[in-house]
Amino acid sequence: MLAPVNPAIETYLHGLLHNTDHPVLAEMEALAEKNNFPIVGRLVGVFLETLAKMVNARRVFEFGSGYGYSAYWFAQAVGPQGQVICTEADFLNQEKAHSYLTAAGLWDRVDFKVGMAQEQFAQTEGLFDICYNDVDKGDYPEIWKMAKGRIRPGGLYIADNVLWRGRVAVANYTDVFVGWTEAIKEHNQLVFNDPEFDTFINPTRDGVIVARKKTA
């Protein structure tokens, strides 16, 4: 498929990263490589942490958390008084997240819920500084519709995999994951067309959409 960013450029960007190494990160990344488990990776992780710090995020909701890789970066950003609410269908991933994030000294900033992300979100009250979407791609339009009204003014909606390895740019693509490419394309159009948000896609790795809720 199409590579959103030339691999040589991504290698260069990796070379610019400083002070991001941590034994826990290395373990989490090694596990992802071994098991072919999807994580956002170091470049996007740093991007997520930077975005969260820019909006002074203290409350983050993750739709889809795996074993806590993206939560690591958000937890770094929200600080000791902040909270990252994680959702994951597999309780074994919760156990892994507990181990990794405890070792990183971040578990006390995390509320890890096991179950469908949509159901957990509906049961959680209040507004969020950031809603982060990384569930099954067919659910992306639904997540956007659920989340957009629960983001505080000036807060962010962020979603991973919005370029879907370039499939969104290929006409009449035959989707192995039936309907996922069309769902992502619908999602992206919905977000960009919403007048309450300023939106951009960072093409790093597999594309990250960032939409800021307008303050006026």
C-alpha positions as a Python dict, from the first residue, in 0.01 Angstrom:
ca = {
    (1, 'M'): (0, 0, 0),
    (2, 'L'): (94, 366, -8),
    (3, 'A'): (336, 486, 259),
    (4, 'P'): (200, 817, 398),
    (5, 'V'): (552, 934, 484),
    (6, 'N'): (873, 822, 317),
    (7, 'P'): (1045, 570, 550),
    (8, 'A'): (1371, 766, 523),
    (9, 'I'): (1197, 1073, 663),
    (10, 'E'): (1050, 873, 951),
    (11, 'T'): (1398, 736, 1026),
    (12, 'Y'): (1526, 1093, 1034),
    (13, 'L'): (1245, 1196, 1269),
    (14, 'H'): (1327, 907, 1503),
    (15, 'G'): (1685, 1034, 1512),
    (16, 'L'): (1565, 1369, 1644),
    (17, 'L'): (1394, 1222, 1949),
    (18, 'H'): (1577, 1278, 2275),
    (19, 'N'): (1503, 1179, 2634),
    (20, 'T'): (1218, 943, 2540),
    (21, 'D'): (1392, 614, 2619),
    (22, 'H'): (1251, 410, 2906),
    (23, 'P'): (1291, 37, 2975),
    (24, 'V'): (912, -3, 2991),
    (25, 'L'): (869, 154, 2647),
    (26, 'A'): (1131, -78, 2504),
    (27, 'E'): (950, -380, 2650),
    (28, 'M'): (612, -267, 2519),
    (29, 'E'): (754, -204, 2173),
    (30, 'A'): (933, -540, 2169),
    (31, 'L'): (609, -718, 2259),
    (32, 'A'): (424, -538, 1981),
    (33, 'E'): (687, -640, 1727),
    (34, 'K'): (694, -1000, 1849),
    (35, 'N'): (315, -1044, 1841),
    (36, 'N'): (242, -809, 1551),
    (37, 'F'): (27, -607, 1790),
    (38, 'P'): (-72, -259, 1668),
    (39, 'I'): (67, 29, 1873),
    (40, 'V'): (114, 391, 1772),
    (41, 'G'): (493, 375, 1806),
    (42, 'R'): (745, 621, 1939),
    (43, 'L'): (691, 909, 1694),
    (44, 'V'): (315, 921, 1742),
    (45, 'G'): (354, 862, 2115),
    (46, 'V'): (568, 1174, 2151),
    (47, 'F'): (315, 1360, 1933),
    (48, 'L'): (28, 1255, 2162),
    (49, 'E'): (217, 1363, 2473),
    (50, 'T'): (302, 1698, 2317),
    (51, 'L'): (-59, 1762, 2212),
    (52, 'A'): (-186, 1676, 2559),
    (53, 'K'): (62, 1912, 2720),
    (54, 'M'): (-28, 2190, 2475),
    (55, 'V'): (-392, 2188, 2588),
    (56, 'N'): (-297, 2130, 2953),
    (57, 'A'): (-495, 1805, 2951),
    (58, 'R'): (-592, 1658, 3285),
    (59, 'R'): (-870, 1419, 3177),
    (60, 'V'): (-830, 1188, 2879),
    (61, 'F'): (-1063, 915, 2754),
    (62, 'E'): (-919, 640, 2533),
    (63, 'F'): (-1148, 441, 2307),
    (64, 'G'): (-933, 130, 2270),
    (65, 'S'): (-619, 103, 2483),
    (66, 'G'): (-455, -231, 2408),
    (67, 'Y'): (-199, -292, 2679),
    (68, 'G'): (-144, 73, 2756),
    (69, 'Y'): (113, 202, 2508),
    (70, 'S'): (-71, 522, 2412),
    (71, 'A'): (-186, 556, 2774),
    (72, 'Y'): (181, 573, 2875),
    (73, 'W'): (222, 893, 2674),
    (74, 'F'): (-103, 1051, 2788),
    (75, 'A'): (-29, 962, 3152),
    (76, 'Q'): (309, 1131, 3121),
    (77, 'A'): (133, 1446, 3003),
    (78, 'V'): (-158, 1473, 3249),
    (79, 'G'): (65, 1476, 3556),
    (80, 'P'): (9, 1334, 3905),
    (81, 'Q'): (-333, 1498, 3942),
    (82, 'G'): (-455, 1391, 3599),
    (83, 'Q'): (-645, 1084, 3483),
    (84, 'V'): (-639, 868, 3172),
    (85, 'I'): (-948, 649, 3136),
    (86, 'C'): (-858, 341, 2933),
    (87, 'T'): (-1097, 93, 2771),
    (88, 'E'): (-1010, -253, 2644),
    (89, 'A'): (-1216, -564, 2568),
    (90, 'D'): (-942, -812, 2666),
    (91, 'F'): (-874, -840, 3040),
    (92, 'L'): (-533, -993, 2965),
    (93, 'N'): (-431, -659, 2814),
    (94, 'Q'): (-543, -491, 3135),
    (95, 'E'): (-304, -714, 3329),
    (96, 'K'): (-19, -626, 3094),
    (97, 'A'): (-102, -256, 3118),
    (98, 'H'): (-104, -278, 3496),
    (99, 'S'): (241, -437, 3494),
    (100, 'Y'): (395, -196, 3244),
    (101, 'L'): (243, 126, 3376),
    (102, 'T'): (316, 35, 3737),
    (103, 'A'): (679, -19, 3644),
    (104, 'A'): (677, 322, 3476),
    (105, 'G'): (526, 485, 3786),
    (106, 'L'): (211, 587, 3598),
    (107, 'W'): (-57, 340, 3704),
    (108, 'D'): (-205, 573, 3968),
    (109, 'R'): (-300, 812, 3687),
    (110, 'V'): (-492, 543, 3496),
    (111, 'D'): (-847, 412, 3533),
    (112, 'F'): (-847, 96, 3320),
    (113, 'K'): (-1193, -36, 3232),
    (114, 'V'): (-1252, -374, 3068),
    (115, 'G'): (-1541, -385, 2823),
    (116, 'M'): (-1670, -223, 2505),
    (117, 'A'): (-1537, 130, 2476),
    (118, 'Q'): (-1875, 270, 2373),
    (119, 'E'): (-2046, 122, 2678),
    (120, 'Q'): (-1776, 241, 2916),
    (121, 'F'): (-1791, 591, 2769),
    (122, 'A'): (-2169, 606, 2813),
    (123, 'Q'): (-2124, 512, 3179),
    (124, 'T'): (-1860, 779, 3242),
    (125, 'E'): (-1982, 1130, 3321),
    (126, 'G'): (-1838, 1468, 3241),
    (127, 'L'): (-1631, 1644, 2978),
    (128, 'F'): (-1283, 1552, 2860),
    (129, 'D'): (-979, 1747, 2754),
    (130, 'I'): (-901, 1477, 2498),
    (131, 'C'): (-1098, 1190, 2348),
    (132, 'Y'): (-867, 946, 2171),
    (133, 'N'): (-1008, 695, 1919),
    (134, 'D'): (-825, 372, 1834),
    (135, 'V'): (-1099, 106, 1826),
    (136, 'D'): (-1198, -124, 1538),
    (137, 'K'): (-1201, 101, 1234),
    (138, 'G'): (-1558, 17, 1136),
    (139, 'D'): (-1670, 191, 1456),
    (140, 'Y'): (-1489, 519, 1386),
    (141, 'P'): (-1794, 723, 1272),
    (142, 'E'): (-1991, 609, 1577),
    (143, 'I'): (-1709, 701, 1816),
    (144, 'W'): (-1677, 1048, 1664),
    (145, 'K'): (-2050, 1110, 1703),
    (146, 'M'): (-2038, 995, 2065),
    (147, 'A'): (-1724, 1186, 2160),
    (148, 'K'): (-1756, 1525, 1994),
    (149, 'G'): (-2017, 1657, 2237),
    (150, 'R'): (-1814, 1549, 2540),
    (151, 'I'): (-1498, 1744, 2459),
    (152, 'R'): (-1455, 2075, 2639),
    (153, 'P'): (-1399, 2392, 2434),
    (154, 'G'): (-1032, 2405, 2339),
    (155, 'G'): (-1002, 2030, 2387),
    (156, 'L'): (-902, 1772, 2129),
    (157, 'Y'): (-1041, 1476, 1943),
    (158, 'I'): (-761, 1251, 1818),
    (159, 'A'): (-786, 933, 1610),
    (160, 'D'): (-516, 697, 1485),
    (161, 'N'): (-497, 507, 1153),
    (162, 'V'): (-698, 763, 958),
    (163, 'L'): (-491, 709, 642),
    (164, 'W'): (-519, 332, 681),
    (165, 'R'): (-191, 255, 507),
    (166, 'G'): (-297, 474, 217),
    (167, 'R'): (-612, 275, 144),
    (168, 'V'): (-826, 588, 186),
    (169, 'A'): (-655, 735, -121),
    (170, 'V'): (-703, 429, -345),
    (171, 'A'): (-1015, 433, -560),
    (172, 'N'): (-1237, 125, -537),
    (173, 'Y'): (-1007, -46, -288),
    (174, 'T'): (-1105, -407, -212),
    (175, 'D'): (-1112, -416, 167),
    (176, 'V'): (-993, -725, 353),
    (177, 'F'): (-1163, -579, 661),
    (178, 'V'): (-1506, -538, 507),
    (179, 'G'): (-1621, -178, 525),
    (180, 'W'): (-1331, -46, 733),
    (181, 'T'): (-1178, 174, 464),
    (182, 'E'): (-1515, 329, 383),
    (183, 'A'): (-1584, 379, 755),
    (184, 'I'): (-1254, 564, 800),
    (185, 'K'): (-1323, 779, 495),
    (186, 'E'): (-1670, 860, 630),
    (187, 'H'): (-1519, 939, 971),
    (188, 'N'): (-1258, 1172, 826),
    (189, 'Q'): (-1518, 1359, 623),
    (190, 'L'): (-1745, 1396, 926),
    (191, 'V'): (-1467, 1543, 1136),
    (192, 'F'): (-1343, 1783, 868),
    (193, 'N'): (-1698, 1898, 790),
    (194, 'D'): (-1789, 1977, 1151),
    (195, 'P'): (-1796, 2357, 1193),
    (196, 'E'): (-1729, 2329, 1567),
    (197, 'F'): (-1380, 2185, 1513),
    (198, 'D'): (-1053, 2290, 1349),
    (199, 'T'): (-904, 1975, 1196),
    (200, 'F'): (-579, 1848, 1046),
    (201, 'I'): (-422, 1510, 967),
    (202, 'N'): (-61, 1445, 1063),
    (203, 'P'): (52, 1178, 812),
    (204, 'T'): (315, 1028, 1045),
    (205, 'R'): (306, 647, 1055),
    (206, 'D'): (-58, 568, 961),
    (207, 'G'): (-212, 913, 991),
    (208, 'V'): (-336, 1086, 1306),
    (209, 'I'): (-635, 1320, 1288),
    (210, 'V'): (-639, 1606, 1538),
    (211, 'A'): (-952, 1818, 1579),
    (212, 'R'): (-964, 2109, 1822),
    (213, 'K'): (-1306, 2212, 1953),
    (214, 'K'): (-1350, 2584, 1897),
    (215, 'T'): (-1384, 2810, 2198),
    (216, 'A'): (-1616, 3059, 2031),
}
